[in-house]
Amino acid sequence: MQNTLADMVGKTCLVTGANSGIGFETAKGLAALGADLILVCRDAQRGEDARKDIIAATGNDRVDLLIADMSLMASVRELADQVNQNYPQIHVLINNAGVMLSKRQLTSEGYEMQYALHHLGPFLFTHLLLDKLKASSPARIININSKMHTMNKIDFDNLQAEKKFGPFKTYAASKLANMMFTYSLAERLEGTGVTANCLHPGVIGSNIGSTPGFIKMFMKSPQKGAETPLYLACEPELEVMNGKYFMDKKPLASSKDSYDKVVAKKLWALSLEQAGLKESEAETAA
């Protein structure tokens, strides 16, 4: 597949959740295409192991590692400061870090973990990098989403699973929030040279959750799962594609609820407040 993709030499790409699964395979694919790579991982040792593995597999030693917990807004801010201070350009941002939980967990900042990791963290991080992405245009923002977004709606009375938690329902709501953010962001970015798209990578046999072995038999490998994010990051014809949802390298319609602009507007305003974005920071994507 990589033979059909553009050479990424001279492009700086950042991938969160890059030490395993789809994130690792996507990062490795970008490195093989010659990109300057920034891996963001929560665990320093696993991140360093991934960095060394990517260098060994691709021969590309332009691979940096940054440590952050994308579910914590304080950590996201520290990460954004590092990126903004140390990297002149960012051409591709891939928000990939994810988790699936069997019971409700709160971050130390008081947010439901999946909501924080899948929506609020990427929402804040992307905002804080927007000036750099615009200055690097053409640039691409790619959010790893899930077909499971169809399994729930945005319920502002249960956004943090305060009233009811369901392993699939709560995960689905967090992914739907991320998708609505992607669409809202894409509208705001029209004409800037920066695009925002999201994708379902397929049902992947990765370590995102505890999955029975017999089910894993029917799952895609992380290598296959990385094909669509790599396509969105590198395909020259997609340079102006904006505000779309992809699966198997093809754009398709997402759930009806994902296009609800009234809900999306309310979610955007609430997310700004929850992420602690100041008016000047929020104006970047106005």
Secondary structure, DSSP 8 states (H G I E B T S, - for coil): -GGGS---TT-EEEEESTTSHHHHHHHHHHHHTT-EEEEEESSHHHHHHHHHHHHHHH----EEEEE--TT-HHHHHHHHHHHHHH-S--SEEEE------SS--B-TTSSBHHHIIIIIHHHHHHHHHHHHHHHT-SEEEEEE--GGGGG----TTSTTSSS---HHHHHHHHHHHHHHHHHHHHHHHTTTTEEEEEEE--SB-SSSS---HHHHTTSB-HHHHTHHHHHHHH-GGGTT--S-EEETTEEE---GGGG-HHHHHHHHHHHHHHTT--HHHHGGG-
